[in-house]
Amino acid sequence: MLETNVTTVHDSSPSPASPKRTNETKRLSAVRRAWRALLIPRFAIPGSVIGLLVVISLFPAPFAGLFGHGDPRQCDLTRSGAEPEPGHPFGFDVQGCDLYANVIYGANPSITIGIVVTVSAMAIAVVLGLLSGFYGGWFDNVLGRITDVFYGFPFMVAAIVILTAIGTRNVATVCITLAIFSWPTMTRLMRSSVMSAKNMEYVRAARALGASSGRLMLRHILPNSIAPVIVLSSLSIGGIIAGEAGLTYLGVGLQPPAISWGLQLNTAQNYFNSHPHLLLFPSLFLSVTVLAFVLLGDAVRDALDPKVR
C-alpha cells in the first residue's frame, strides 16, 4: 500500500497593506521626520530661550527676587538713574525703581500680546481661508474684497489711528487692534493652500466615497493645508512683539501703570546720553526675544518644508 503525504503549502508572501493603513503610516512618518528635524541645535537654542522667557513672564516674582528686593514699584528718588551696583545689576530708572525688576516684569505683556495676537489671527485665517478656498463663489469674492481693503491700510499707521481713538489702551485693546490687521496675509496663504489641496486625488477619492463637505475639510484638507500658516504664524510672533514695543514707544500703545519694555524705552530716550543703561537693558531683552522667535520660526519652516528634507 502506498501512503501519500500531502503537504500543505502556506503562502508566506506578505499581505498587501490597506491603503488607509499605508496613508496613516506615511503621515506618521512625516510627523516623525518633522519632529526629528526640529530636535536640532537650531531649534533647541531659541526654544530654550523662549521657554525661559515664557516662564519668566508667567512667574516674574521669583526671577525678579533673584537680585535685590524684586519689587518693580518700590522706588527711591534718591537713586534716580543710579548705575548698576551689587544687588541691582541693571541699576535704577529715573524714578529710582529697580530696573532689573522692571525688565523682568515687562516680559509678561510683550510675550502675551505676541502669542495672543498670533493665535487669534491664525484662528481667523484658518476658518476664513478654509471656507473661502473650499467653497469659492460669492463668499470667496466678498472675502477677497474685504482683504484688499485691509491691505490698503499700512499696519502701523492703522494701529496708531485706532489706538489713538481708543480711550483705554491696555493689553486687551492692543491685542484686538493688532489682531484686526494681522489676519489678511495668513488668510490668503490658507486659501491658496486649500485650493491646491482640494484638487488632490485623495480628496477626489474621499468625495467619490460619499464623504461630506465637513469631513473633507476637517479630515483631509485642513491637515494638509495648515503647515504654511503655522510657519508664517511662528515667524510673525517676533514681529508682533516688536510692533507692540514700537507702538508703546511712540506713546500710543500700553500706558502706565503697565510695565512694558516699550514704556521703558520711551522713558529712556530722553536720558540716553546721561543714563545709557536705561535704554540698553530693555532693548537687549526685546532684541533677544524677537530674535529667538524668528529663529524658532525658521526652524519650524525647515521642519515642515519637505523640499529641505
C-alpha positions as CSV (number, residue, x, y, z in Angstrom):
1,M,0.0,0.0,0.0
2,L,1.3,3.3,-1.0
3,E,0.9,6.2,1.5
4,T,0.7,9.6,0.1
5,N,1.9,12.5,2.3
6,V,0.1,15.7,1.5
7,T,2.0,18.8,2.4
8,T,0.1,22.0,2.8
9,V,1.9,24.9,1.4
10,H,1.2,28.2,3.1
11,D,1.6,31.4,1.2
12,S,4.4,33.2,3.1
13,S,4.1,36.3,0.9
14,P,3.0,39.4,3.0
15,S,-0.5,40.5,2.5
16,P,-0.7,43.9,0.9
17,A,-1.4,46.7,3.4
18,S,-4.6,48.5,3.1
19,P,-4.5,52.0,1.5
20,K,-5.8,53.5,4.7
21,R,-3.0,52.0,6.8
22,T,-0.4,53.0,4.3
23,N,-1.6,56.6,4.3
24,E,-1.6,56.6,8.1
25,T,1.9,55.2,8.2
26,K,3.2,57.8,5.7
27,R,1.5,60.6,7.8
28,L,3.2,59.3,11.0
29,S,6.5,59.1,9.2
30,A,6.2,62.7,8.0
31,V,5.4,63.8,11.5
32,R,8.3,61.9,12.9
33,R,10.6,63.4,10.3
34,A,9.4,66.9,11.2
35,W,10.0,66.4,14.9
36,R,13.4,64.9,14.2
37,A,14.3,67.9,12.1
38,L,13.1,70.2,14.9
39,L,15.3,68.4,17.6
40,I,18.5,70.0,16.4
41,P,20.6,72.8,18.0
42,R,19.0,75.5,15.8
43,F,15.7,74.6,17.4
44,A,16.9,73.8,20.9
45,I,18.7,77.1,21.4
46,P,15.8,79.5,20.5
47,G,13.3,77.1,22.0
48,S,15.2,77.1,25.3
49,V,15.4,80.9,25.3
50,I,11.7,81.2,24.5
51,G,10.8,78.7,27.2
52,L,12.8,80.6,29.8
53,L,11.1,83.9,28.7
54,V,7.7,82.4,28.9
55,V,8.3,81.0,32.4
56,I,9.7,84.5,33.4
57,S,6.5,86.1,32.0
58,L,4.3,83.7,33.9
59,F,6.1,83.8,37.2
60,P,8.1,87.1,37.3
61,A,8.3,87.5,41.1
62,P,10.8,84.7,41.8
63,F,13.1,85.8,38.9
64,A,12.8,89.5,39.9
65,G,13.7,88.5,43.5
66,L,17.0,86.9,42.5
67,F,18.6,90.3,42.9
68,G,17.6,92.9,45.4
69,H,14.0,93.3,46.7
70,G,12.4,92.3,43.3
71,D,9.5,94.8,43.6
72,P,9.3,97.0,40.4
73,R,7.1,99.6,42.1
74,Q,9.3,100.1,45.2
75,C,11.2,103.3,44.3
76,D,13.6,105.7,45.9
77,L,14.1,109.0,44.2
78,T,17.5,109.5,45.8
79,R,18.7,106.7,43.5
80,S,17.2,108.2,40.3
81,G,19.2,107.0,37.3
82,A,21.8,105.3,39.5
83,E,24.3,103.0,37.8
84,P,24.3,99.2,38.3
85,E,25.5,98.1,41.8
86,P,25.6,94.8,43.8
87,G,22.0,93.6,44.3
88,H,20.8,95.8,41.4
89,P,22.6,94.6,38.3
90,F,20.7,96.8,35.9
91,G,20.8,100.0,38.0
92,F,17.8,102.2,38.7
93,D,15.4,104.1,36.4
94,V,14.6,107.9,36.6
95,Q,12.1,107.3,39.4
96,G,14.6,105.3,41.5
97,C,12.9,101.9,40.8
98,D,15.0,98.7,40.3
99,L,15.5,98.4,36.5
100,Y,16.1,94.7,36.6
101,A,12.7,94.0,38.3
102,N,11.0,96.3,35.8
103,V,12.6,94.5,32.8
104,I,11.6,91.1,34.3
105,Y,8.0,92.2,34.8
106,G,8.0,93.8,31.3
107,A,8.3,90.4,29.7
108,N,4.7,89.4,30.5
109,P,2.7,92.0,28.4
110,S,5.1,91.8,25.4
111,I,5.1,88.0,25.2
112,T,1.4,87.8,26.0
113,I,0.5,90.2,23.2
114,G,2.7,88.4,20.7
115,I,1.2,85.0,21.4
116,V,-2.4,86.1,21.8
117,V,-2.4,88.2,18.6
118,T,-0.7,85.5,16.6
119,V,-3.0,82.7,17.8
120,S,-6.1,84.9,17.2
121,A,-5.1,85.9,13.7
122,M,-4.2,82.3,12.9
123,A,-7.6,81.1,14.1
124,I,-9.4,83.7,12.0
125,A,-7.2,82.9,8.9
126,V,-7.7,79.2,9.2
127,V,-11.5,79.4,9.3
128,L,-11.9,82.1,6.6
129,G,-9.2,80.6,4.3
130,L,-10.6,77.1,4.6
131,L,-14.2,78.2,3.8
132,S,-13.1,80.6,1.0
133,G,-10.7,78.1,-0.7
134,F,-13.2,75.2,-0.4
135,Y,-16.4,76.8,-1.5
136,G,-15.2,79.7,-3.6
137,G,-18.1,81.6,-5.2
138,W,-19.6,84.7,-3.7
139,F,-18.0,84.1,-0.3
140,D,-14.6,84.0,-1.8
141,N,-15.2,87.2,-3.8
142,V,-16.6,89.1,-0.8
143,L,-13.7,87.9,1.4
144,G,-11.2,88.9,-1.3
145,R,-12.5,92.4,-1.4
146,I,-12.5,92.8,2.4
147,T,-8.9,91.5,2.4
148,D,-8.0,94.1,-0.2
149,V,-9.5,96.8,2.0
150,F,-7.3,95.8,4.9
151,Y,-4.2,95.6,2.7
152,G,-4.9,99.3,1.8
153,F,-4.1,100.4,5.4
154,P,-0.4,100.3,6.4
155,F,-0.2,98.2,9.6
156,M,1.5,100.6,11.9
157,V,-0.5,103.7,10.7
158,A,-3.8,101.9,11.1
159,A,-2.9,100.7,14.5
160,I,-1.8,104.2,15.6
161,V,-5.1,105.7,14.3
162,I,-7.2,103.1,16.1
163,L,-5.3,103.1,19.4
164,T,-5.2,106.9,19.4
165,A,-9.0,106.9,19.1
166,I,-9.4,104.4,22.0
167,G,-9.6,106.0,25.4
168,T,-8.2,103.0,27.3
169,R,-5.1,101.3,26.0
170,N,-4.2,98.1,27.8
171,V,-3.2,94.6,26.8
172,A,-6.7,93.6,25.7
173,T,-7.2,96.7,23.4
174,V,-3.7,96.4,21.9
175,C,-4.3,92.7,21.2
176,I,-7.6,93.3,19.5
177,T,-6.1,96.2,17.4
178,L,-3.1,94.2,16.2
179,A,-5.1,91.0,15.5
180,I,-7.5,93.0,13.3
181,F,-4.7,93.8,10.9
182,S,-2.7,90.5,11.2
183,W,-5.1,88.0,9.7
184,P,-5.3,89.0,5.9
185,T,-1.9,87.6,4.9
186,M,-2.5,84.3,6.7
187,T,-5.9,84.1,5.2
188,R,-4.6,84.5,1.7
189,L,-2.0,81.8,2.3
190,M,-4.5,79.4,3.8
191,R,-6.9,80.0,0.9
192,S,-4.2,79.1,-1.7
193,S,-3.2,76.0,0.3
194,V,-6.8,74.8,0.5
195,M,-7.4,75.4,-3.2
196,S,-4.3,73.3,-4.1
197,A,-5.3,70.5,-1.6
198,K,-8.9,70.2,-2.6
199,N,-7.9,69.1,-6.1
200,M,-5.7,66.3,-5.0
201,E,-6.5,62.7,-5.8
202,Y,-7.1,61.6,-2.2
203,V,-9.8,64.4,-1.8
204,R,-11.5,63.3,-5.0
205,A,-11.4,59.7,-3.8
206,A,-13.0,60.6,-0.5
207,R,-15.6,62.7,-2.2
208,A,-16.4,59.7,-4.6
209,L,-16.9,57.5,-1.5
210,G,-19.5,59.8,-0.2
211,A,-17.6,62.0,2.3
212,S,-19.5,65.1,3.4
213,S,-18.1,68.6,2.9
214,G,-17.4,69.0,6.6
215,R,-15.4,65.7,6.7
216,L,-13.5,66.6,3.6
217,M,-12.4,70.0,5.1
218,L,-11.6,68.8,8.6
219,R,-10.3,65.3,7.9
220,H,-8.5,65.6,4.6
221,I,-7.9,69.2,3.5
222,L,-7.2,71.1,6.8
223,P,-4.3,68.8,8.0
224,N,-2.6,69.0,4.6
225,S,-3.1,72.8,4.2
226,I,-2.3,74.3,7.6
227,A,1.5,73.8,7.6
228,P,2.3,77.1,5.7
229,V,0.1,79.0,8.0
230,I,1.8,77.5,11.1
231,V,5.2,78.5,9.6
232,L,4.0,82.1,8.9
233,S,2.5,82.4,12.4
234,S,5.7,81.2,14.1
235,L,7.6,83.9,12.1
236,S,5.0,86.6,13.0
237,I,5.3,86.4,16.8
238,G,8.5,88.3,16.8
239,G,7.2,90.9,14.5
240,I,4.1,91.4,16.7
241,I,6.2,91.8,19.8
242,A,8.4,94.4,18.0
243,G,5.3,96.1,16.7
244,E,3.8,96.4,20.2
245,A,7.0,97.8,21.6
246,G,7.2,100.3,18.7
247,L,3.6,101.5,19.3
248,T,4.2,101.8,23.0
249,Y,7.5,103.6,22.4
250,L,5.5,106.1,20.2
251,G,3.1,106.7,23.1
252,V,0.0,105.0,21.5
253,G,0.4,101.5,23.0
254,L,0.4,100.4,26.6
255,Q,0.1,103.2,29.2
256,P,1.2,103.4,32.8
257,P,0.8,101.9,35.3
258,A,1.5,99.0,33.0
259,I,5.1,97.7,32.9
260,S,6.4,97.2,29.4
261,W,9.7,97.2,27.5
262,G,8.2,99.8,25.2
263,L,7.4,102.1,28.0
264,Q,10.9,101.7,29.4
265,L,12.3,102.6,26.0
266,N,10.0,105.5,25.7
267,T,11.3,106.9,29.1
268,A,14.9,106.1,28.3
269,Q,15.0,108.1,25.0
270,N,15.4,111.4,26.9
271,Y,18.2,110.1,29.2
272,F,20.3,108.1,26.8
273,N,23.4,110.4,27.0
274,S,23.4,110.6,30.8
275,H,22.0,107.2,31.7
276,P,22.6,104.7,28.8
277,H,21.7,101.7,30.9
278,L,18.1,102.7,30.9
279,L,18.0,102.0,27.1
280,L,20.5,99.2,27.0
281,F,18.9,96.5,29.1
282,P,15.2,96.7,27.9
283,S,16.3,96.9,24.3
284,L,18.6,93.9,24.9
285,F,15.8,91.8,26.3
286,L,13.5,92.9,23.5
287,S,16.1,92.1,20.8
288,V,16.8,88.6,22.2
289,T,13.1,87.8,22.4
290,V,12.3,88.9,18.9
291,L,15.4,87.1,17.5
292,A,14.5,83.9,19.4
293,F,11.0,83.8,17.9
294,V,12.4,84.5,14.4
295,L,15.0,81.7,14.7
296,L,12.3,79.3,16.0
297,G,10.1,80.2,13.1
298,D,12.9,79.4,10.7
299,A,13.4,76.0,12.4
300,V,9.7,75.2,12.1
301,R,9.7,76.2,8.4
302,D,12.6,73.9,7.7
303,A,11.0,71.1,9.6
304,L,7.7,71.3,7.8
305,D,9.0,72.0,4.3
306,P,9.5,68.7,2.5
307,K,11.9,70.3,0.0
308,V,14.6,70.7,2.6
309,R,14.4,67.1,3.9
